[in-house]
C-alpha cells in the first residue's frame, strides 16, 4: 500500500530556528524511508516558495536547494505547510501570492491539506480553513481568529483532524500530528514503531491548554495581584468570590469580571476546590489532562 506523495512548502527569506525544527520533523517522518515498517514509504518533495531557481535561504545561514517550486505542491496527495515567517504572523509581511494560489489549487484538486504551528495562517489565507475547526500555537490562536473570522479556532488541542484538513499547535505538537497521519495512512503498528524509533510517545494525553502561560498577573494588573497572591498562600481554607472581592475592595461582580479577564481558566485552579476528586475533575475538564500526567510533564512547575 503506497503512502502517497507529500509536498512540503518552504518559504524563503527568514527561516528561524524553530521553523527549521518543524521542517525537520516533517522530513524525518516522511522523507526518511522506513521500508522495514512499510514499503513503499512516502514520496516527499520540498517546494521552495519565493526563491529564484528553487533555492530557499535563511538569515541564519541555512539554505535549501530543490528542483521544486510552488508548482510542486500540485498533484500531491498531502500538502504540508510547516510554518510561515514571524513577520507574516504579525501582519508586517504578506504571504507569497504564489504560495496562496498553489494551496488553493491543491485543495481544489483533492489534496489533504496540513499545517504545523503558524502554517495555519497560510491555509487560512488561502481559504482552506473557512468553516473549519483549526488550531495553531497558543501564542498565535488569538491573532488567527481575529484575522480570519471564518475559521473556528480551537486553542485547547495539540492538533485538529477535520477530515482532509489538519492543523497542529507548535513544535512537538507537529510531531504528534505527523505520527497521526502515519497512523491513519499505514496503521497503528507502523506509527507506534516509528514513535519508538524517534523516542517519543505514540500519543500524548491532553491538549495545549496545559502549556499555556496562566501565571498570576504582575503587580498593578487591575489591582488583582495582591489578592491572588494572598489566595495562593491560603488554599487550605475555603475561598469564595465574595471573600476575595471584599479583600480586593471590589463588588463580587466586578471582581469576577476582572479576574476572568486577567486569568481566564486560572480561576478553577486557584480558588480552592475542596477535595482531591473535585480538583481532578476540574483539572481534567480545563486542561484535558490529569494532575498526575501534568506533574510528569512539568516536574518543576510551581
C-alpha positions in Angstrom: 0.0 0.0 0.0 1.5 3.3 -1.1 1.6 6.1 1.5 1.4 8.7 -1.3 3.3 11.9 -2.2 3.9 14.6 0.5 4.7 18.1 -0.8 6.2 20.5 1.7 6.0 24.2 1.2 9.2 26.1 2.4 9.1 29.9 2.3 12.4 31.5 1.7 14.0 34.7 3.2 14.0 34.4 7.0 13.5 30.9 8.4 14.1 31.0 12.2 15.5 28.0 14.1 12.1 26.9 15.4 10.7 26.7 11.9 13.7 24.6 10.9 12.7 22.3 13.7 9.2 21.8 12.2 10.7 21.3 8.8 13.0 18.8 10.3 10.0 17.0 11.9 8.3 16.7 8.5 11.4 15.5 6.7 12.2 13.0 9.5 8.8 11.4 9.4 8.0 11.5 5.7 11.4 12.0 4.0 13.4 9.2 5.6 12.2 5.8 4.2 11.3 3.2 6.8 10.8 0.3 4.4 11.1 -2.3 7.1 7.9 -0.8 8.5 6.1 -0.1 5.3 7.2 -0.4 1.7 6.8 1.8 -0.2 7.2 4.7 2.2 6.2 8.2 1.4 7.5 10.1 -1.6 8.4 13.5 -0.2 9.3 16.7 -2.1 10.4 20.1 -0.8 8.9 23.0 -2.6 10.7 26.4 -2.3 8.4 29.4 -2.4 9.5 32.9 -3.3 13.1 31.9 -4.3 14.8 32.0 -7.6 15.7 28.7 -9.2 14.2 26.7 -6.4 16.6 27.9 -3.7 15.3 29.0 -0.3 17.7 30.8 2.1 17.7 31.6 5.7 19.1 34.6 7.5 20.7 32.2 9.9 23.0 30.7 7.2 20.9 27.7 6.2 20.0 27.0 2.6 17.7 24.7 0.7 18.2 23.7 -2.9 15.4 21.8 -4.6 14.1 21.4 -8.1 10.6 22.1 -7.0 8.9 25.4 -6.7 5.3 26.1 -5.7 4.0 24.2 -8.7 5.4 21.1 -6.9 2.5 21.3 -4.4 0.1 20.4 -7.2 -0.8 16.8 -7.7 0.5 15.7 -4.3 -1.7 13.5 -2.0 -0.7 15.6 1.0 0.4 19.2 1.2 2.1 20.4 4.3 3.0 24.0 5.4 5.4 23.5 8.3 5.3 27.2 9.3 5.5 30.7 8.0 7.8 33.6 8.8 7.1 35.5 12.0 6.5 38.7 10.1 3.6 37.1 8.2 2.0 36.1 11.5 2.4 39.6 12.9 1.0 41.2 9.8 4.2 43.0 8.8 4.6 41.0 5.6 2.2 39.4 3.2 2.4 35.7 2.4 3.7 34.9 -1.0 0.8 35.1 -3.5 2.2 32.2 -5.5 2.0 30.0 -2.3 -1.6 31.0 -1.7 -2.6 30.3 -5.3 -0.9 26.9 -5.2 -2.5 26.0 -1.9 -6.0 26.9 -3.3 -5.4 24.8 -6.4 -4.0 21.9 -4.4 -7.0 21.9 -2.1 -9.4 22.1 -5.0 -7.6 19.1 -6.6 -8.4 17.0 -3.5 -5.1 17.1 -1.7 -5.0 16.5 2.1 -4.0 19.9 3.5 -1.9 20.1 6.6 -0.3 22.9 8.6 2.1 22.9 11.6 2.1 25.8 14.0 1.9 29.1 12.2 1.5 27.4 8.9 -2.3 27.6 9.6 -2.0 31.3 8.6 -1.2 30.2 5.0 -4.1 27.7 4.9 -6.4 30.4 6.3 -5.2 33.0 3.8 -5.9 30.5 1.0 -9.5 30.0 2.3 -8.8 26.3 3.1 -9.8 26.7 6.7 -13.0 28.6 6.1 -15.8 27.0 8.1 -13.3 24.5 9.5 -12.1 23.8 13.1 -8.4 24.6 13.3 -5.6 25.3 15.7 -2.0 26.6 15.8 0.4 27.5 18.6 -1.5 29.0 21.5 0.5 32.2 21.2 -1.0 32.8 17.8 -4.5 31.5 18.1 -6.0 34.9 19.1 -4.4 36.5 16.0 -5.6 33.7 13.8 -9.1 34.0 15.0 -9.1 37.8 14.7 -7.7 37.9 11.2 -9.8 35.0 9.8 -13.2 35.1 11.5 -14.5 32.3 9.2 -12.2 29.9 10.9 -13.3 28.1 14.1 -10.1 28.4 16.1 -9.6 25.9 19.0 -6.6 26.7 21.2 -7.1 23.8 23.5 -5.9 20.9 21.3 -2.5 19.6 20.3 -3.7 19.0 16.7 -7.0 19.1 14.9 -8.2 16.5 12.4 -11.0 17.9 10.3 -11.0 15.2 7.7 -9.0 16.4 4.7 -7.7 19.5 6.5 -5.4 19.0 9.6 -3.7 21.6 11.7 -1.4 21.4 14.8 0.0 23.6 17.6 3.7 24.4 17.7 6.9 22.4 17.7 6.3 18.9 19.3 2.6 19.0 18.5 3.7 19.0 14.9 5.3 15.6 15.5 2.1 14.4 17.2 0.2 15.3 14.0 2.7 13.7 11.7 2.5 10.5 13.6 -1.3 10.8 13.5 -1.0 11.0 9.7 1.2 7.9 9.6 -1.3 6.1 11.9 -4.1 7.0 9.5 -2.2 6.0 6.3 -0.2 3.0 7.4 -1.8 1.8 10.6 -1.2 2.0 14.4 1.6 -0.6 14.4 3.7 1.4 11.9 3.1 4.7 13.8 3.9 3.1 17.1 7.1 1.6 15.9 8.1 4.9 14.3 7.4 6.7 17.5 9.7 4.3 19.4 12.5 5.0 16.9 12.0 8.7 17.5 11.9 8.1 21.3 8.6 10.0 21.6 5.1 8.9 22.8 2.9 7.5 20.1 0.1 9.6 21.6 0.3 12.3 24.2 -2.7 12.9 26.6 -4.4 16.2 26.9 -4.1 19.4 24.8 -2.1 22.5 24.6 -4.1 24.2 27.4 -1.6 22.5 29.8 1.2 24.6 28.2 -0.5 28.0 28.1 1.1 30.6 30.4 -1.6 31.2 33.1 0.6 32.7 35.7 -0.7 35.2 38.3 -0.7 38.7 36.9 2.1 41.0 37.9 1.6 43.8 40.4 -0.5 46.6 39.0 -2.7 44.4 36.8 -6.2 45.7 37.8 -5.2 45.5 41.4 -5.6 41.7 41.4 -2.1 40.6 42.1 -2.1 41.2 45.9 -5.3 39.3 46.4 -4.3 36.5 44.1 -1.0 36.1 45.8 -2.9 36.0 49.2 -5.2 33.4 47.8 -2.4 31.1 46.6 -1.0 31.2 50.1 -4.3 30.2 51.7 -5.5 27.4 49.6 -6.1 25.3 52.7 -9.2 27.3 53.5 -12.5 27.8 51.6 -12.1 30.8 49.3 -15.3 32.4 47.8 -15.7 35.1 45.2 -17.4 37.3 47.9 -14.4 36.9 50.3 -11.8 37.6 47.6 -13.8 40.6 46.2 -14.1 42.0 49.7 -10.3 41.7 50.2 -9.8 43.4 46.8 -12.2 46.2 47.7 -14.5 45.4 44.7 -18.0 44.2 44.3 -18.2 40.4 43.6 -19.4 41.1 40.0 -16.6 43.5 39.2 -14.0 41.2 40.9 -15.2 38.2 38.9 -15.2 40.1 35.6 -11.6 41.4 36.2 -10.4 38.1 37.4 -11.8 36.2 34.4 -10.3 38.8 32.0 -6.9 38.6 33.6 -6.6 34.9 34.3 -9.2 33.0 32.3 -9.4 29.4 33.4 -6.9 30.0 36.2 -10.0 30.6 38.4 -10.7 26.9 38.6 -7.1 26.1 39.6 -6.5 28.9 42.1 -9.8 29.4 44.0 -9.6 26.2 46.2 -11.6 23.2 45.2 -12.0 21.4 48.5 -11.4 17.8 47.7 -9.0 15.8 45.5 -11.8 14.4 43.5 -13.1 17.9 42.8 -9.6 19.0 41.8 -9.1 16.1 39.4 -12.5 16.7 37.7 -12.0 20.4 37.1 -8.3 20.0 36.2 -9.1 17.4 33.5 -12.1 19.5 32.3 -10.0 22.6 31.8 -6.6 21.2 30.8 -7.6 17.9 29.2 -5.0 16.0 31.3 -4.9 14.6 34.9 -2.9 16.3 37.6 -0.6 13.2 37.7 0.1 13.5 34.0 0.7 17.2 34.3 3.2 16.6 37.1 5.0 14.1 34.9 5.2 16.7 32.1 6.2 19.6 34.3 8.0 18.1 37.4 9.5 21.5 38.4 6.3 23.6 37.8 5.5 25.9 40.7 
